[in-house]
Amino acid sequence: QVQLVESGGGLAQAGGSLGLSCVASGSISSINVMCWYRQAPGKQRELVAIVPTGGSTRYADSVLGRFTISRDNAKNTVSLQMNSLKPEDTAVYYCHAARNTWIVANRRTYWGQGTQVTVSL
């Protein structure tokens, strides 16, 4: 199993910045994808950014150019630096880790507890 502990959420002013961190523990070696998701009130959870092992970092169109996802394998952490924040970025942000393989039965997904990000006008 993998445990994910998030930190860094809070209140920011529009145009400001926040940095989120997620520390992973457990069977880390089995993980090959780490992501950040978010869920705003009344909306479905959406993928914000993803950093697969050995793959290219990708971002949702809504955050491209403003957010940066990074992965520190030595510290077993994944971070999300959020700049130029907008009120529509307000959501609960979730750290997500996964083992994605061709064999469906061997796939695993893990979620953090979520951290609230609120962006004021």
N, CA, C and O of each residue as an XYZ file, in Angstrom:
484
protein
N       0.825     -1.187      0.000
C       0.000      0.000      0.000
C       0.870      1.251      0.000
O       2.032      1.229      0.405
N       0.276      2.329     -0.462
C       0.932      3.620     -0.500
C       0.085      4.612      0.275
O      -1.136      4.654      0.121
N       0.733      5.400      1.100
C       0.061      6.453      1.839
C       0.532      7.805      1.325
O       1.722      8.009      1.084
N      -0.405      8.717      1.160
C      -0.110     10.041      0.639
C      -0.551     11.085      1.648
O      -1.693     11.076      2.106
N       0.356     11.981      1.991
C       0.077     13.050      2.936
C       0.324     14.381      2.260
O       1.431     14.654      1.794
N      -0.707     15.209      2.206
C      -0.646     16.477      1.504
C      -0.487     17.638      2.468
O      -0.846     17.550      3.642
N       0.056     18.720      1.950
C       0.183     19.946      2.720
C       0.278     21.121      1.758
O       0.548     20.943      0.570
N       0.058     22.308      2.275
C       0.253     23.518      1.494
C      -0.999     24.247      1.079
O      -0.917     25.359      0.556
N      -2.161     23.653      1.298
C      -3.392     24.327      0.932
C      -3.648     25.535      1.810
O      -3.048     25.690      2.874
N      -4.541     26.378      1.352
C      -4.869     27.567      2.110
C      -5.566     28.603      1.269
O      -6.158     28.296      0.234
N      -5.489     29.827      1.724
C      -6.137     30.952      1.065
C      -5.104     31.797      0.350
O      -4.050     32.113      0.901
N      -5.419     32.159     -0.882
C      -4.550     33.022     -1.660
C      -5.376     34.069     -2.379
O      -6.562     33.873     -2.644
N      -4.744     35.165     -2.684
C      -5.379     36.219     -3.453
C      -5.214     35.940     -4.937
O      -4.214     35.357     -5.356
N      -6.187     36.351     -5.727
C      -6.079     36.204     -7.169
C      -4.771     36.816     -7.657
O      -4.412     37.934     -7.287
N      -4.075     36.065     -8.487
C      -2.775     36.493     -8.959
C      -1.622     36.029     -8.097
O      -0.459     36.155     -8.479
N      -1.943     35.496     -6.942
C      -0.923     35.024     -6.034
C      -0.514     33.599     -6.317
O      -0.845     33.030     -7.357
N       0.217     33.030     -5.368
C       0.771     31.699     -5.551
C       0.589     30.848     -4.313
O       0.514     31.356     -3.194
N       0.520     29.559     -4.528
C       0.529     28.563     -3.473
C       1.321     27.360     -3.954
O       1.344     27.053     -5.146
N       1.964     26.689     -3.024
C       2.673     25.470     -3.341
C       2.136     24.308     -2.540
O       2.061     24.374     -1.313
N       1.763     23.251     -3.221
C       1.255     22.051     -2.580
C       2.323     20.967     -2.615
O       3.083     20.854     -3.577
N       2.367     20.183     -1.561
C       3.305     19.080     -1.496
C       2.589     17.817     -1.081
O       1.616     17.857     -0.329
N       3.072     16.708     -1.571
C       2.519     15.407     -1.240
C       3.672     14.456     -0.982
O       4.521     14.242     -1.847
N       3.697     13.892      0.206
C       4.736     12.945      0.583
C       4.163     11.535      0.538
O       3.144     11.247      1.167
N       4.814     10.676     -0.196
C       4.363      9.301     -0.347
C       5.212      8.360      0.494
O       6.422      8.542      0.624
N       4.569      7.369      1.051
C       5.270      6.348      1.816
C       4.630      4.994      1.532
O       3.502      4.915      1.047
N       5.355      3.950      1.836
C       4.871      2.610      1.585
C       5.599      1.982      0.412
O       6.815      2.115      0.270
N       4.841      1.301     -0.420
C       5.411      0.605     -1.570
C       5.587      1.568     -2.732
O       4.895      1.479     -3.746
N       6.521      2.485     -2.564
C       6.718      3.552     -3.536
C       7.257      3.041     -4.862
O       6.911      3.568     -5.919
N       8.088      2.036     -4.813
C       8.734      1.544     -6.023
C       7.753      1.035     -7.059
O       8.082      0.955     -8.242
N       6.564      0.694     -6.631
C       5.559      0.177     -7.554
C       4.815      1.277     -8.297
O       4.084      0.993     -9.246
N       4.988      2.519     -7.885
C       4.269      3.643     -8.462
C       5.000      4.166     -9.688
O       6.211      4.382     -9.655
N       4.262      4.365    -10.764
C       4.879      4.930    -11.960
C       4.165      6.173    -12.480
O       4.574      6.747    -13.489
N       3.104      6.591    -11.800
C       2.386      7.796    -12.182
C       2.009      8.564    -10.923
O       1.503      7.978     -9.966
N       2.248      9.855    -10.918
C       1.774     10.702     -9.836
C       1.094     11.921    -10.433
O       1.545     12.478    -11.434
N       0.008     12.319     -9.803
C      -0.838     13.367    -10.360
C      -1.389     14.260     -9.258
O      -1.342     13.934     -8.072
N      -1.906     15.384     -9.691
C      -2.743     16.226     -8.859
C      -4.103     16.349     -9.519
O      -4.207     16.643    -10.710
N      -5.132     16.122     -8.740
C      -6.508     16.330     -9.155
C      -7.109     17.448     -8.321
O      -6.551     17.843     -7.297
N      -8.236     17.947     -8.762
C      -8.980     18.902     -7.957
C     -10.469     18.715     -8.188
O     -10.900     18.224     -9.232
N     -11.236     19.114     -7.200
C     -12.675     19.027     -7.292
C     -13.284     20.280     -6.690
O     -13.153     20.541     -5.494
N     -13.946     21.041     -7.529
C     -14.632     22.242     -7.097
C     -16.055     21.901     -6.697
O     -16.591     20.885     -7.140
N     -16.676     22.725     -5.870
C     -18.061     22.464     -5.464
C     -18.984     22.321     -6.664
O     -18.980     23.162     -7.563
N     -19.772     21.257     -6.674
C     -20.716     21.025     -7.744
C     -20.120     20.496     -9.029
O     -20.827     20.358    -10.027
N     -18.841     20.200     -9.025
C     -18.179     19.699    -10.218
C     -17.501     18.362     -9.945
O     -17.228     18.001     -8.800
N     -17.240     17.645    -11.022
C     -16.539     16.381    -10.911
C     -15.051     16.605    -10.699
O     -14.505     17.647    -11.062
N     -14.415     15.622    -10.112
C     -12.979     15.685     -9.930
C     -12.290     15.672    -11.294
O     -12.646     14.887    -12.173
N     -11.311     16.539    -11.457
C     -10.623     16.653    -12.725
C      -9.118     16.565    -12.538
O      -8.579     16.955    -11.502
N      -8.463     16.053    -13.545
C      -7.012     15.962    -13.537
C      -6.414     17.339    -13.783
O      -6.790     18.027    -14.733
N      -5.489     17.734    -12.930
C      -4.820     19.013    -13.049
C      -3.466     18.863    -13.726
O      -3.151     19.586    -14.671
N      -2.676     17.928    -13.241
C      -1.337     17.723    -13.774
C      -0.895     16.305    -13.486
O      -1.329     15.688    -12.514
N      -0.029     15.798    -14.341
C       0.449     14.431    -14.198
C       1.927     14.366    -14.538
O       2.389     15.030    -15.466
N       2.663     13.567    -13.787
C       4.077     13.352    -14.058
C       4.361     11.850    -13.957
O       4.616     11.342    -12.865
N       4.319     11.147    -15.074
C       4.633      9.724    -15.054
C       6.138      9.484    -15.012
O       6.922     10.320    -15.461
N       6.530      8.345    -14.472
C       7.935      7.972    -14.470
C       8.396      7.731    -15.898
O       7.832      6.898    -16.607
N       9.408      8.453    -16.311
C       9.942      8.303    -17.649
C       9.084      8.885    -18.747
O       9.337      8.646    -19.928
N       8.075      9.646    -18.374
C       7.184     10.238    -19.348
C       7.162     11.748    -19.271
O       7.843     12.359    -18.447
N       6.371     12.331    -20.139
C       6.275     13.780    -20.218
C       5.220     14.311    -19.262
O       4.152     13.721    -19.098
N       5.536     15.422    -18.642
C       4.591     16.105    -17.775
C       3.469     16.705    -18.609
O       3.712     17.277    -19.672
N       2.258     16.574    -18.130
C       1.102     17.122    -18.824
C       0.230     17.893    -17.859
O       0.204     17.618    -16.659
N      -0.491     18.871    -18.406
C      -1.334     19.733    -17.610
C      -2.697     19.899    -18.253
O      -2.845     19.801    -19.471
N      -3.678     20.150    -17.420
C      -4.972     20.543    -17.934
C      -4.844     21.892    -18.623
O      -4.038     22.730    -18.219
N      -5.633     22.096    -19.656
C      -5.557     23.349    -20.397
C      -5.793     24.562    -19.501
O      -5.218     25.628    -19.723
N      -6.631     24.394    -18.502
C      -6.992     25.507    -17.639
C      -5.849     25.985    -16.747
O      -5.888     27.105    -16.237
N      -4.828     25.143    -16.554
C      -3.722     25.518    -15.673
C      -2.396     25.597    -16.407
O      -1.385     25.983    -15.821
N      -2.389     25.240    -17.667
C      -1.158     25.223    -18.440
C      -0.504     26.603    -18.441
O      -1.152     27.609    -18.732
N       0.774     26.637    -18.116
C       1.505     27.885    -18.058
C       1.469     28.553    -16.704
O       2.245     29.474    -16.449
N       0.583     28.106    -15.827
C       0.466     28.695    -14.501
C       0.899     27.740    -13.398
O       1.465     28.164    -12.390
N       0.637     26.463    -13.588
C       0.974     25.448    -12.593
C       2.162     24.630    -13.062
O       2.372     24.439    -14.260
N       2.931     24.152    -12.105
C       4.062     23.294    -12.403
C       4.063     22.104    -11.459
O       4.074     22.269    -10.239
N       4.053     20.915    -12.021
C       4.142     19.709    -11.215
C       5.585     19.218    -11.246
O       6.248     19.271    -12.281
N       6.055     18.748    -10.118
C       7.408     18.232    -10.034
C       7.440     17.025     -9.112
O       6.604     16.875     -8.220
N       8.407     16.185     -9.344
C       8.532     14.946     -8.582
C       9.962     14.806     -8.094
O      10.912     14.909     -8.871
N      10.102     14.571     -6.808
C      11.405     14.373     -6.198
C      11.448     12.935     -5.694
O      10.923     12.625     -4.624
N      12.068     12.073     -6.463
C      12.098     10.658     -6.113
C      12.890     10.388     -4.833
O      12.562      9.473     -4.078
N      13.926     11.180     -4.594
C      14.735     10.988     -3.398
C      13.933     11.250     -2.136
O      14.132     10.581     -1.121
N      13.037     12.210     -2.191
C      12.205     12.556     -1.046
C      10.820     11.929     -1.110
O      10.010     12.105     -0.200
N      10.551     11.200     -2.179
C       9.247     10.571     -2.377
C       8.114     11.587     -2.298
O       7.098     11.368     -1.639
N       8.318     12.686     -2.977
C       7.326     13.748     -2.957
C       6.946     14.171     -4.366
O       7.720     14.031     -5.313
N       5.751     14.684     -4.474
C       5.306     15.338     -5.688
C       4.716     16.677     -5.270
O       3.963     16.762     -4.299
N       5.063     17.710     -6.007
C       4.643     19.054     -5.649
C       3.867     19.689     -6.791
O       3.989     19.300     -7.953
N       3.078     20.662     -6.427
C       2.343     21.443     -7.415
C       2.510     22.911     -7.061
O       1.956     23.392     -6.072
N       3.272     23.608     -7.871
C       3.446     25.037     -7.696
C       2.394     25.750     -8.520
O       2.329     25.589     -9.738
N       1.571     26.539     -7.850
C       0.457     27.209     -8.500
C       0.704     28.709     -8.488
O       0.738     29.337     -7.430
N       0.872     29.262     -9.654
C       1.094     30.691     -9.813
C      -0.066     31.322    -10.567
O      -0.870     30.632    -11.195
N      -0.135     32.635    -10.494
C      -1.196     33.384    -11.175
C      -2.565     32.788    -10.892
O      -3.353     32.547    -11.806
N      -2.833     32.559     -9.638
C      -4.068     31.896     -9.240
C      -5.294     32.714     -9.615
O      -5.285     33.945     -9.588
N      -6.337     31.995     -9.961
C      -7.618     32.586    -10.314
C      -8.690     32.058     -9.371
O      -8.535     30.974     -8.809
N      -9.776     32.808     -9.188
C     -10.851     32.309     -8.331
C     -11.375     30.942     -8.765
O     -11.783     30.144     -7.921
N     -11.370     30.665    -10.049
C     -11.847     29.379    -10.530
C     -10.911     28.223    -10.197
O     -11.248     27.063    -10.432
N      -9.746     28.531     -9.654
C      -8.857     27.487     -9.163
C      -9.281     26.971     -7.798
O      -8.736     25.982     -7.309
N     -10.235     27.626     -7.192
C     -10.722     27.207     -5.883
C     -11.289     25.796     -5.958
O     -12.193     25.519     -6.747
N     -10.756     24.917     -5.138
C     -11.167     23.518     -5.153
C     -10.429     22.780     -4.051
O      -9.508     23.311     -3.431
N     -10.848     21.554     -3.821
C     -10.073     20.645     -3.003
C      -9.100     19.931     -3.927
O      -9.503     19.322     -4.918
N      -7.835     20.009     -3.600
C      -6.802     19.405     -4.424
C      -6.354     18.090     -3.816
O      -6.095     18.001     -2.616
N      -6.266     17.071     -4.659
C      -5.928     15.726     -4.220
C      -4.656     15.228     -4.883
O      -4.488     15.337     -6.097
N      -3.788     14.693     -4.091
C      -2.624     13.993     -4.599
C      -3.038     12.574     -4.983
O      -3.792     11.921     -4.261
N      -2.549     12.116     -6.101
C      -2.907     10.796     -6.600
C      -1.666     10.068     -7.091
O      -0.834     10.637     -7.797
N      -1.556      8.818     -6.713
C      -0.472      7.969     -7.179
C      -1.064      6.698     -7.751
O      -2.094      6.216     -7.280
N      -0.412      6.156     -8.771
C      -0.952      4.979     -9.421
C       0.148      4.107     -9.993
O       1.216      4.578    -10.383
N      -0.149      2.832    -10.027
C       0.642      1.886    -10.787
C      -0.214      1.509    -11.981
O      -1.251      0.863    -11.833
N       0.212      1.903    -13.137
C      -0.529      1.676    -14.358
C       0.231      0.678    -15.217
O       1.317      0.973    -15.716
N      -0.345     -0.500    -15.386
C       0.275     -1.549    -16.179
C      -0.726     -2.106    -17.171
O      -1.928     -1.860    -17.075
N      -0.211     -2.854    -18.117
C      -1.073     -3.489    -19.094
C      -1.975     -4.522    -18.425
O      -3.100     -4.740    -18.874
N      -1.503     -5.151    -17.374
C      -2.294     -6.129    -16.638
C      -3.209     -5.385    -15.674
O      -2.753     -4.813    -14.684
N      -4.482     -5.399    -15.969
C      -5.448     -4.618    -15.212
C      -5.448     -4.988    -13.730
O      -5.556     -4.112    -12.872
N      -5.327     -6.277    -13.426
C      -5.370     -6.739    -12.044
C      -4.213     -6.205    -11.210
O      -4.301     -6.177     -9.982
N      -3.142     -5.785    -11.849
C      -1.980     -5.271    -11.137
C      -1.985     -3.754    -10.993
O      -1.063     -3.183    -10.411
N      -2.993     -3.114    -11.508
C      -3.089     -1.673    -11.389
C      -3.503     -1.273     -9.966
O      -4.303     -1.951     -9.322
N      -2.946     -0.174     -9.505
C      -3.250      0.336     -8.172
C      -3.423      1.845     -8.235
O      -2.756      2.533     -9.008
N      -4.320      2.337     -7.418
C      -4.527      3.774     -7.303
C      -4.581      4.160     -5.835
O      -5.122      3.427     -5.007
N      -4.016      5.318     -5.522
C      -3.972      5.813     -4.154
C      -4.294      7.301     -4.161
O      -3.955      8.026     -5.096
N      -4.954      7.733     -3.101
C      -5.376      9.122     -2.987
C      -4.964      9.725     -1.660
O      -4.984      9.064     -0.621
N      -4.593     10.985     -1.715
C      -4.393     11.743     -0.503
C      -5.723     12.179      0.075
O      -6.775     11.927     -0.512
N      -5.678     12.827      1.219
C      -6.902     13.222      1.909
C      -7.541     14.463      1.306
O      -8.708     14.750      1.573
N      -6.801     15.191      0.506
C      -7.280     16.420     -0.088
C      -6.915     17.625      0.751
O      -6.895     17.557      1.980
N      -6.626     18.723      0.088
C      -6.324     19.967      0.772
C      -7.045     21.109      0.069
O      -7.021     21.219     -1.157
N      -7.679     21.946      0.859
C      -8.501     23.025      0.317
C      -7.634     24.175     -0.175
O      -6.739     24.646      0.526
N      -7.917     24.611     -1.384
C      -7.303     25.814     -1.943
C      -8.417     26.794     -2.271
O      -9.328     26.480     -3.037
N      -8.338     27.963     -1.693
C      -9.335     29.001     -1.924
C      -8.648     30.248     -2.451
O      -7.701     30.751     -1.846
N      -9.126     30.736     -3.571
C      -8.553     31.921     -4.196
C      -9.594     33.028     -4.166
O     -10.679     32.889     -4.732
N      -9.265     34.106     -3.517
C     -10.177     35.228     -3.388
C      -9.994     36.204     -4.543
O      -8.984     36.185     -5.246
N     -10.996     37.056     -4.718
C     -10.927     38.064     -5.767
C      -9.893     39.116     -5.455
O      -9.703     40.047     -6.237
